[in-house]
Amino acid sequence: MKYLIIILILAIGSVHAQDSLTIEQAMNRVLEHNYGIRLMESNAEIAANNNNPGAAGYLPTLDATATQDFTINSARLEFINGDVNEANNAQNRALDIGARLNWTIFDGFKMFATDKKLDELQTLSETNLRGEMEMKIYQTSVNFFTLLSLQSMQDVYEKAIDLSKMRVDYLQSQYDAGAANKVQLIQAKLDLTADSAAYIDNQQALSEVRTTLNGLLVYPVDHATTVKGDLTETFDLVPWEELQQKFTEQNTTVLTAKRNIAIAELETKEAKSRFYPQLSLYAAYNFGNSVNEVGFLASRRSFGPSFGVSAQWSILNHLSRATELKNSRIAEDQAQLSYQQDSLQGLTDLRNYYNMLQFAQRKVTFEQQNIQQTESILSITREALKAGSITPLEVREVQQSVVEARRRLIQAYIDYRTAQMNVSLLTGVFAGE
């Protein structure tokens, strides 16, 4: 069984002194510790335990019984010849021990249908386990990337604050020298406050995402989780035809729908089997011993085997068998409709995410080219401000342009990764494979 493993390396800085998680470590931890996955593993184990010849009906049943009776009676027996047998508080004891083996050798082919049904139920539980693993890995990856992007934005806001401080210091010195007015200084301080507020908002969002990731990884909610890797890595697009084929072969929702169809068909066979007679073999061994203080027999002992064949055929059962068969056929139709619906919806989602991935890749390329220019402008602006060849207002305009360009680039990366993960979730075709 192929589980969803996205091989990606992420990077994020942290104010906490601790080892950062790689994506491989995060995936291993969520697969090992996540409660949802562990519950599904238990369900799969139960289904495996239930899948055995006895549950299918192949094996015989063996029952043993033992009964010891004690009775105390006062009795008076008068016979035709005039004899009288009378006793007060007479004790009677009876011991019966037996074992019976019953083996149904024909039940209308139900045991064969049930055997295959148990196989399908086990496969279904394994498919559900795979789906849960894929979903938890997907959720972990989304929060992993989001955490990384927010951490990257922390660096952007820190640089913006640094430049705003530089602008305030510059205007303060100019104001003290009488070369700048107070309005310019106040505006610079307001801009510094705005940059600081944006930094705090980003910190709050980062904290929320970290808490969500901790829940998926089964860490304490306040655990200082950090990650590391490379957010900027991109991969070649997989052809649409290949993705479409992988979707049909590997999508867990589609596979689940197929299993449900098979189970419904087997349940119809089980319903049909109830119209046939049942044929069983039996073998028994019984031992009996009784002692009577009053009666015709003072004691009795019997023991020995017995065996034979029994047949049973329920001719009419309140039409319940016919109703069961009708409902099972309706369930077959429902399973087919669910399969068609899930396949269509899944392909629709896949096409949308594939288009998003194409546009996101183009956007990443564009923003990468754009950011190179903004970095050059920012370096020139810093030097120009020190030299006094640029006004503080122009510095602010350049600063906002640079922050926005960096934000767009980081957002382009996260859009690309999110679309890529959605495609991977639907098809099992992973980046870099």
N, C-alpha and C positions, 0 to 999 in steps of 0.2 A: 504494500500500500504506500502510495507516494504522498507524503505530507507536504504542506506548503512551507517551504523554507526560502526566504528571500535573502540572498547573500549580498548584503550591502554594508558599507562601513560609514558610520556617522560620526560627527564631531560636535562637541558643545563645551564651552567653558563653564566654570562653576566657582562660586565663592566659597564652597565647602571643600575642606581638605579630605578627599577620599578617592579611591580608585573609581574611574569611570567605566561604565558598561559598554562593551561592543554590542553590535546587533546580534552576533552569534550567542553571546552570553545571555542577552535578554530573551532570545528565542528558546534557548535551552531551559531557562528558568520558567518561562510561562508554560512550556510543555510539561515540565516536571511538577510544578506547584499550583498552577491555576485550578481553582475549585471546580469550575465548569467542566474542564477537561477531565478532572479526576472523577466527577460524577458520571460522565459519559463512558469512561473506562470501566466503571462498575457495571453500568448497563450492558456493555459489550461482554463483560465477564459472565453476567447472568445469562445472556443469550447463548453464550458458548456452553455453559453448564446445562441449559435446557435442551440443547441439541444432542440427544443421545438416543440409542435404539429403543430404550424403554419408553421414553416420551412419545416416540413415533408409533408405538404399539406392536413392535416386533416381538418383544419378550413375553414370556408367560408370567402369571401371577401365582404366588404360593402363599396360602393362608394356613395357619395352625390355630386350633381351638382346644380348650380344655375346660371341662365343667365338673364341679364336685357338688352334688346336691345332698342335703341332709333334711329329712322330714321326721316329725314325731306325730303319730296319729293314734287315736283310740278307735278301734274298729271291732265290729261284730259281724261275722259272716255265717249265714245259715244255708246249708246246702240242701238239695232236694231229698237226699237220703236221710236227712235229719241231723247230720253232723253239724256241730257248731264250732267255729274258730273265733275266739274272742281274745282281745289283748288291749291292755290300757298302756298308753304312752309307748307304743311300739315304734322303734326306730328303723327307718329305711335310709340306706345310703346308695348313691349312684355316682359313678365316675365315668365320664366320657372324654376321650382324647382322640383328636383326629387332625389330619393334614390333607389339604386339597390343592392340587396343581391344576390350573386352568390356562389353556393356551388357545387364543383365538387365531385360527389359521386363515380365515377369510372374513373380511369385514367390508366387502364391496370396494376393495382397493383403497380404502381410506388411509391405511397405514403408509402406503407408498406416497400418497399426496401429502400427508402430514410430515413425513420424513423430509421431502423436498421443501416444504414450507418452513420447517425448522432451520434448514440450511439458508433459506432466503432471509429469515428473521435475523440470523446471526450476521449475515452479510450486511443487512440493513443497519444493524447496530454498529458495525464497524464503519460503515459509510457515515453514519451520524457522528461517530467519534472523529472521523477525519474532518467532517464539516465543522465541528466544534473547534478542532485544532486550527483549521484554516482561519476561522473567524477570529479566534483569540490572537493568532499571529498577525492577522490583518489589523486588528484594533491596536495591538502593541506597536506595530510598525507605524501606523498613523500618528499615534501619540509620540512615538520616538522621533519622527520627522518634525512634528509640530514643536516639540521641545527643542529640537536642534535649531529650527528657524527662529524661534523666540529668543534663544540664546544668541544667535547671530544678530538679531535686532538689538539686543542689549549692547553689543559692541558698537552698533551704528549710533544708538542714542548716547552712549558714553562719549563718542567722538564729537557728536553734535553739541553736547554739553561743554566739552572741552573748548570747542571753537567759540561757543557763546560766552564762556568765561573770558576767553582771550579778547573777545569784542568788548565785553563790559570793562575789563581792565584798561583796554586801549581808550575807550571813551571816558573813563574816569580820569585817566591821566590828561586827556585832552580837555576835559571839563575843568580840571584843577588849573590847567594852564590858560584857560579862557578861550580855547580853540574849538570847543563844542558846547552846544546848549544842553540844558537839563532835559528837554524833551527826548533828545537822542539817547541820553543815558538811561532815562526811565524806560524807553522802548526796548533798549538792549536788555535791561533787567527783566522786563516782562517776557521777552523772548526766551531768556534763560529759564524763567519759571515754567514756561510752556514746554520747553524741552525736558525739564526735570519731571513734569507731570506725565509726559509721554513715556518717559523711562519707568516711572512708577506703575503706570497702566500695563506696560509690557511685563514688569515684574509680577504683577498680580496674575496676568494670563499665564505666565510661565509656571507660577505656583500651582494654579488649577490643573494644568496639564500634567505636571509632575505628580500630583496627587492621584489623578486618574491612572497614570502609568504605574504608580505604586500598587494600586488595587489590582491591576492585571498581573503584576509580577508577584503579588502576595507579599509585599513589603509593608511595614508599618506606614500609615498614611502620611506621617511627617518625616519619612525617610528622605535623606538628602540625595536622591538619585541623580546621577549625572551620566551623560553618554558621550561617546567620542566616535569620530569617523569622518566621512567625506560626503557632504550634501550635494556637491556639484557634479558628481559622476552621472553620465548619461550613457544610454545604450542604443544599439541599432533597433529599429522597429521590426517586429516580427510580421511577416506578411499576413494579411487579413484571412486568406484562405486557410493558412495553417492554424491561426487562432480559432477559426470557426470549427475546424475539425477537432482540435483539442477540447473545445467547449463540449462538443457532443460526447467525447470519450471520457473526460475527466471532471466535468462540473458536478459537484456533489448533489446539488438540487436535482439535476437531471437524473443522476444515478439513483437517488432516493425514489424519484417518481417511477423509474423502471422497476425497482425492487417492489414497490407497492403494486404495480401491475401484476408482477409474477405471483405475489402473495394473494391477490384477489382471485387470480385464475385457479390457484391451488385450493383456495377456500370454496370455490365453486365445485371443484372435484370432490372435496370433502362432503359438500351438501348432496351431491349426486350419490355418493356411496351409501347414504342412509335409505335409499330405495331398494338396496340389495339385502338378501338374508345374511345372517352371520353363522359361521360354522366354527365350533370350538371342540377341542379335545380336553378331556379331563382325566385325572388319576387321583385316587384318594386312598388313604389308609386310616382305619378307625379302630379304636380299642374301647370296649365298654365293659363295665363291671358293676353289679348291683347286689346288695344284700338287703333282704326284707325279713322283718320279724313277724309279719303277718301278711297273708296273701296266699296266692296259689304257688308261687315260686319262692323258695328260700334264698336262692342266689342265681345270678345269671352272669355269664362272661362271654364276650364275643370279640373277635379281632380278625383283621384281614384287609386286603386291598380291594379296590374297586376301580374300574376305568370304563370309559365309554366316549361317545360322541354326542354332542348336543347341537341342535340347530334352532335358530330363532329368526323369525321374519315378522316385522311389524307391518301389517297390511294397511292399517289406517290409524293415523295419529293426529286427529283434529286438524288435518291439512297443514300441520306445522312444517313438515318437510318440504312441501311445495312452496310455502311462503319463504322458507329459508333459501331455497334455490333461486326464487325470483329476486330476492334481495341481494344475493351474492352476485347475480348477473348484473344488477344495477351498480353494485360496488365496482365491478370490472369496468363498466362504462365510465364511472366517475374517475377511476384511476387513469384511464386513457385520456380523459379530458384534462386532468391535472397535469399529466405528462406534457400534453400539447401546450397547455397554458404556460407551464414553467419553462419549456423550451423556447417558446416565442418571447416571453418576457426576458429571459436570460440573454437571448441573442440581441434583443433590442437594447438592453443595458450594455452589453458588450460592445455593440457598434457605437453607442454614445461615448463610452469611455475610451474606445479606440480613437474616435475623432478628437476627443479632449486631449489624448496623449499626443496626437500629431500636432495640434495647435500649440500645446504646452511646450513641445520640443522646439518649435519655431520661435516661440516667445522667449525661451531660454537663450537661444542663439542671438536673438536681437538684443536682449537686455545685457548679455555678456559683452557685446560690442559697445553698447552704450555706457556701461560702467567704466570702461577703460578711459573714456573721455572725461567723465565726471571726476575720476580720481586725479587726473592731470590738472583739471580746473581747480580742485580743492587745494592741491599743493601750491599752485600759482597764487591762489587767493590768500593763503596764509603768509606767503612772502610779501605779497603786495600790501597787506594790512600792516605788516611790520614796517614796510618802507613808506607807508602813508600814501601810496599811489592809488588806493581804492577806498571808496566811502564805506562806512559801516553798514549802510542800507544795502549796498551792493554785495557786501559780505553775507548778509542775511539771505539775500536772494539766491546766491550761489549755494549757501549752506542748505537751504530748503530743497533746492534742486538735487543736491547730492544725496540727502537723506531719502528723498522720494525715489531716486534712481536705485539706491541700495534696497529700499523696501520692495520695489517692483521686482528686482532681481531675485530676492529671497522668496517672494511670493510665487514667482515663476518656477523656482526650484520645487517648492512645496506642491504647487499645482501639478507639476510633471510627475513627482513621486507619487502623489495621491492617485492620479489617473493610472499610473503604472501598477500600483498595488491593486486597484480595482480590476484591471485586466488580468493580473495574476490570480486574484481570488476567483474569477469566473472561469479561467482556463487552465490554471496550473502551469502556464508557460512563464518562466521567471526571467528577469533581466539577466543577461550575461550567459545564459545557457546556450 
